[in-house]
């Protein structure tokens, strides 16, 4: 075969050279083309323009910045004699390369380190031990929708007095700690003041346009606050029956109201899923809390700590708030039911009762549940009548009294250690 018929080798060499270069182009090479230099230069300029201000901290922060970690150890040189006395050869050895501990950034006295230390401390707070609670007495005597206010001897469970006068369901009661007065309210739109010395109604407070659901007495002023289905809370002069304020702003039934001697002196929870803190002097809203997703049915004010709790339905349905600004503290997580009632005593025992009869006892300071119970309907009641409607601790805080859908009053007490 003649060599004249073969293709020339020069194009083949050029083609193979291109393939070889494409295969090993990622390898470092000193022969960088002008195009590659241009790309690197443009990238360098772009990085310089965009990140120049972030390469170093501002001088104010740099002054507070400590060493990020252990400093690189310096090499210590020491002359060491090797061999016998006759040998004069010397070698240089490197010794003591142990890293030298440097103060960490988080140990400096900056606001960031202090906040992190505080956060770490608050997370490891252990709940206070509380003895478990048990049912000690069941008081029966009410009939369904009997519209009667009954006064009981708590020690013996005996009925002492029945007060009649309401023409519909009684929804709220309040006893004055400074006067011989008992106040009641109900679905009949009536608010009554009973003189416990004569056992008669001595005052009526007229003004609500619909059923009155809850009431509370101011601890230091002769003031009564009521709330109900007309989406308002009303402030009454206890003696003159004058309607001092109409606390308007809620868009749904106001289900609960609590009073305290310091601002906010009135707190309301509503079916519109909000909690409002009120300026009692001005009769206006100070703060509206919108953290709840469903209707707020229950409130509880701590007797000594300047805080309160609110309860609704659904997940994360019990929340703790700090007064006076109403800042959110944390959720009491775990009681996933429709919360009807909340109570707390001075020892930090916090109680929540639900519409399905479930009850939880919590450590109020940490939000840790320490006991779960179920309200058991009494004989003669339906299984559906297991709901807990209301609750309160007695004046000593050692007994918890609840009212249930089975028409009974139950008394719980701490078990002896």
C-alpha positions in Angstrom: 0.0 0.0 0.0 1.4 3.4 -0.9 1.9 6.0 1.8 0.4 8.6 -0.4 -3.1 7.2 0.3 -2.7 7.7 4.1 -4.2 10.9 5.7 -1.7 13.5 6.8 -0.5 13.2 10.4 -0.6 16.9 11.3 -4.4 17.2 11.7 -4.3 14.0 13.8 -1.7 15.5 16.1 -3.7 18.7 16.5 -6.9 16.8 17.2 -5.2 14.6 19.8 -3.6 17.6 21.4 -7.0 19.3 21.9 -8.4 16.1 23.4 -5.5 15.9 25.8 -5.8 19.5 26.9 -9.6 19.1 27.4 -8.9 16.0 29.6 -6.3 17.7 31.8 -7.5 21.3 31.8 -8.4 21.1 35.5 -4.7 20.4 36.4 -2.7 23.4 37.5 -0.7 24.9 34.8 1.5 27.9 34.6 0.5 28.6 31.1 -2.7 30.5 31.9 -4.4 32.1 29.0 -5.4 35.7 28.8 -9.1 34.7 28.9 -8.6 32.8 32.2 -6.8 35.8 33.8 -9.7 38.0 32.7 -12.3 35.7 34.4 -10.3 35.5 37.6 -9.8 39.3 37.7 -13.5 40.0 37.2 -14.4 37.5 39.9 -11.9 39.1 42.3 -13.2 42.6 41.6 -16.8 41.4 42.2 -15.9 39.8 45.5 -14.1 42.9 46.6 -17.0 45.1 45.8 -19.7 43.0 47.4 -17.9 41.7 50.5 -15.4 44.4 51.4 -17.5 45.7 54.3 -17.8 42.3 55.8 -14.2 41.1 55.8 -13.6 42.7 59.2 -15.8 43.6 62.1 -16.5 47.3 62.9 -14.1 48.8 65.4 -16.7 48.9 68.2 -17.4 45.1 67.9 -13.8 44.3 67.3 -12.9 45.9 70.7 -15.3 43.5 72.4 -14.2 40.5 70.4 -12.1 37.9 72.3 -10.0 35.1 70.9 -12.1 32.7 68.9 -10.2 29.7 70.1 -6.8 28.5 71.4 -3.9 30.4 69.9 -1.5 28.6 67.7 1.4 27.4 70.0 4.8 29.0 69.5 7.8 26.7 68.8 10.1 26.7 71.8 13.7 25.8 71.0 16.0 24.2 73.5 19.6 23.0 73.1 19.9 19.4 74.3 23.2 17.6 74.7 23.2 14.1 73.2 25.6 11.2 73.9 28.4 11.0 76.6 30.6 13.7 78.1 33.1 13.4 75.3 30.5 14.2 72.6 30.0 17.7 71.7 27.4 17.3 69.1 24.1 19.1 69.8 20.7 18.8 68.2 17.8 21.2 68.2 14.5 19.8 69.5 11.1 21.2 69.6 9.2 20.7 72.9 6.1 21.9 74.8 3.7 22.1 71.9 0.7 21.9 74.3 -1.9 24.5 73.2 -2.3 27.5 75.5 -6.0 28.0 76.6 -7.3 31.4 75.6 -10.5 33.0 76.9 -13.5 32.2 74.7 -15.7 34.8 73.1 -18.7 33.6 75.2 -16.8 34.1 78.5 -16.4 37.8 77.8 -18.7 40.3 79.5 -20.6 41.3 76.3 -24.4 41.6 76.2 -24.5 38.6 73.9 -22.6 36.3 76.3 -24.8 37.5 79.2 -28.0 36.8 77.2 -26.7 33.3 76.3 -25.8 32.6 79.9 -29.3 33.7 81.1 -31.0 31.6 78.4 -29.0 28.6 79.4 -29.9 29.2 83.1 -33.6 29.5 82.4 -33.7 26.3 80.4 -32.3 24.2 83.3 -34.7 25.4 86.0 -36.1 22.4 87.7 -39.8 22.3 88.6 -40.8 22.6 92.2 -42.0 19.3 93.7 -45.7 19.2 94.5 -47.5 16.3 96.2 -50.2 14.7 94.1 -53.8 15.7 94.7 -56.7 13.3 95.3 -60.5 13.6 95.5 -61.6 13.8 99.2 -65.3 14.8 99.0 -68.2 14.9 96.6 -71.1 17.3 97.4 -74.4 16.7 95.7 -77.7 18.6 95.9 -78.1 20.7 92.8 -80.6 19.8 90.1 -80.1 20.5 86.4 -80.8 24.2 85.7 -82.3 24.7 89.2 -81.4 28.4 89.2 -80.6 28.3 92.9 -77.5 29.6 94.7 -76.5 27.1 97.5 -74.2 27.8 100.4 -72.4 24.7 101.8 -70.3 23.9 104.8 -67.0 23.0 103.3 -65.8 20.9 106.3 -68.9 18.7 106.6 -70.4 19.0 103.1 -73.8 20.0 104.5 -76.1 22.4 102.8 -76.5 25.6 104.9 -78.7 27.9 102.8 -80.4 28.1 99.4 -80.9 31.5 97.8 -83.7 31.8 95.1 -84.3 34.7 92.9 -82.7 34.1 89.5 -85.1 33.0 86.7 -82.4 31.4 84.5 -79.1 29.5 84.9 -76.7 31.1 87.4 -73.3 31.5 85.6 -71.1 33.3 88.1 -70.5 33.9 91.8 -68.2 36.2 93.8 -67.9 36.7 97.6 -66.6 40.0 98.9 -63.6 39.5 101.3 -64.3 42.9 103.0 -68.1 42.9 103.1 -70.9 40.4 104.0 -71.9 40.4 100.3 -72.4 37.6 97.8 -72.8 38.6 94.1 -74.4 36.4 91.5 -75.1 36.7 87.7 -76.8 34.5 85.2 -78.4 34.0 81.8 -81.3 36.1 82.9 -79.1 39.3 82.4 -79.4 39.9 86.2 -76.5 40.8 88.5 -77.6 40.6 92.2 -76.0 41.5 95.5 -77.0 39.3 98.4 -76.6 40.4 102.0 -75.4 37.3 103.8 -76.6 38.6 107.2 -80.2 38.9 106.1 -79.9 36.4 103.2 -81.8 38.8 100.9 -81.1 40.6 97.6 -80.3 44.2 98.4 -79.1 45.5 95.0 -79.6 44.9 91.3 -77.2 46.0 88.7 -79.0 46.7 85.4 -77.3 47.3 82.1 -76.2 44.0 80.4 -78.1 43.3 77.2 -77.7 39.5 77.3 -76.6 36.7 79.6 -73.9 37.5 82.2 -71.2 34.8 82.2 -68.6 35.8 84.8 -67.8 38.4 87.5 -65.1 39.4 89.8 -64.6 41.8 92.7 -61.7 44.3 92.9 -59.5 43.4 95.8 -59.1 46.9 97.2 -61.8 49.1 95.6 -65.6 48.8 96.1 -65.9 47.9 92.4 -67.6 44.9 90.7 -66.8 43.9 87.1 -69.1 41.7 85.1 -69.0 40.3 81.5 -71.2 38.3 79.2 -72.7 37.6 75.9 -73.1 41.2 74.8 -69.3 41.3 74.1 -68.7 43.8 76.9 -67.5 44.0 80.5 -69.1 46.5 82.8 -67.6 48.2 85.9 -70.1 48.9 88.7 -69.9 50.9 91.9 -70.7 48.2 94.4 -72.7 50.5 96.7 -74.4 53.0 94.4 -75.1 50.5 91.6 -73.7 53.1 89.1 -72.3 51.7 85.9 -68.9 53.4 85.9 -67.5 52.0 82.6 -68.6 49.9 79.8 -65.4 48.1 78.6 -66.1 47.7 74.9 -63.8 46.4 72.2 -64.3 42.6 72.1 -66.2 41.3 69.1 -67.5 38.1 70.8 -68.8 36.9 74.1 -66.6 37.8 77.0 -66.3 34.5 78.9 -64.2 35.5 81.9 -62.9 38.5 83.8 -60.4 38.9 86.6 -59.4 41.9 88.7 -56.2 42.7 90.6 -55.0 45.7 92.5 -52.2 46.8 90.1 -52.4 47.7 86.5 -53.7 46.1 84.5 -56.5 46.0 87.1 -59.0 44.2 84.8 -58.2 41.3 82.4 -60.9 39.8 80.1 -60.9 36.7 77.9 -63.3 36.5 75.0 -64.7 34.1 72.4 -63.1 36.4 69.8 -59.8 34.6 70.7 -58.3 37.6 72.4 -57.3 38.7 75.9 -57.5 42.4 76.7 -55.8 44.3 79.5 -57.8 47.3 80.6 -57.0 50.7 82.1 -59.6 50.8 84.9 -59.3 54.6 85.4 -59.8 55.5 81.8 -62.0 52.5 80.9 -59.9 51.8 77.8 -57.9 48.9 76.4 -54.2 49.0 77.3 -53.1 45.9 75.4 -54.8 43.3 73.2 -53.2 39.8 73.2 -53.9 37.9 70.0 -51.8 34.7 70.6 -54.7 32.4 71.0 -56.2 30.7 68.0 -59.6 29.8 69.5 -62.0 31.3 72.0 -60.5 32.2 75.4 -62.8 30.8 78.1 -60.7 30.9 81.3 -58.3 33.2 83.2 -56.3 32.8 86.4 -54.3 35.5 88.2 -51.5 34.4 90.4 -52.1 35.5 94.0 -48.6 36.8 94.7 -46.7 36.7 91.4 -47.4 39.6 88.9 -48.6 37.3 86.1 -51.7 35.5 84.9 -52.7 32.6 82.6 -55.3 32.2 80.0 -56.9 29.0 78.5 -58.7 28.2 75.3 -59.2 25.2 73.0 -56.7 23.3 70.8 -53.0 22.9 70.9 -50.8 25.2 73.1 -54.1 26.4 74.5 -52.9 27.5 78.0 -50.5 30.5 78.1 -48.7 32.4 80.8 -48.4 36.2 80.6 -46.3 38.7 82.5 -47.9 41.9 83.8 -48.2 44.8 83.3 -47.4 44.8 79.6 -48.8 41.4 78.9 -45.6 39.9 77.5 -45.9 36.2 76.6 -43.9 33.9 78.9 -44.5 30.3 77.7 -47.2 27.7 76.8 -48.4 25.0 79.2 -48.3 22.2 76.6 -50.1 18.9 77.0 -53.7 19.5 77.9 -55.3 19.3 74.5 -58.9 20.0 75.2 -61.4 22.8 75.5 -60.3 24.5 78.7 -63.2 25.8 80.8 -61.5 26.8 84.0 -58.1 27.7 85.5 -56.9 28.2 89.1 -53.6 28.8 90.8 -52.5 29.0 94.4 -49.7 30.8 96.2 -47.6 27.6 96.2 -47.4 27.5 92.4 -49.9 24.7 91.9 -51.8 25.5 88.7 -55.0 23.6 87.7 -56.7 23.3 84.4 -60.1 21.7 83.9 -61.6 20.8 80.5 -64.9 20.3 78.8 -64.3 16.5 78.4 -63.6 16.0 82.1 -59.8 15.9 81.9 -57.8 17.8 84.6 -54.1 18.6 84.8 -52.0 19.9 87.7 -49.0 21.9 86.7 -46.0 23.6 88.3 -46.8 27.2 87.5 -43.2 28.5 87.5 -42.0 26.1 84.8 -45.1 24.9 83.0 -44.4 21.3 83.9 -47.4 19.0 84.4 -47.1 16.7 87.5 -50.5 15.0 87.6 -53.4 14.1 85.2 -56.8 13.2 86.4 -60.3 12.5 84.9 -63.5 13.8 86.4 -65.7 10.7 87.0 -69.4 11.4 86.7 -71.3 10.4 89.8 -73.9 7.5 89.8 -77.1 8.6 88.1 -75.3 10.9 85.6 -74.5 10.3 82.0 -71.0 9.5 80.8 -71.1 12.8 78.8 -71.6 14.7 82.0 -67.9 14.6 82.8 -67.0 18.2 82.1 -65.4 20.6 84.6 -67.1 23.9 84.5 -65.5 26.0 87.3 -62.8 25.7 89.9 -61.2 27.7 92.8 -58.7 27.1 95.6 -59.8 27.9 99.1 -58.3 30.8 101.0 -55.5 28.5 102.4 -54.7 27.1 98.9 -54.8 23.6 100.3 -58.1 22.5 98.8 -59.4 22.7 95.3 -63.1 23.0 94.7 -64.6 22.2 91.3 -68.1 22.3 89.8 -69.0 19.7 87.1 -71.5 18.9 84.5 -72.8 16.0 86.7 -74.3 18.7 89.0 -71.8 17.9 91.8 -69.1 19.8 93.7 -65.9 18.0 94.2 -63.2 18.8 96.7 -59.5 17.8 96.1 -56.6 18.0 98.6 -52.9 17.3 98.5 -51.9 13.8 99.6 -49.8 13.7 102.7 -46.2 13.0 102.0 
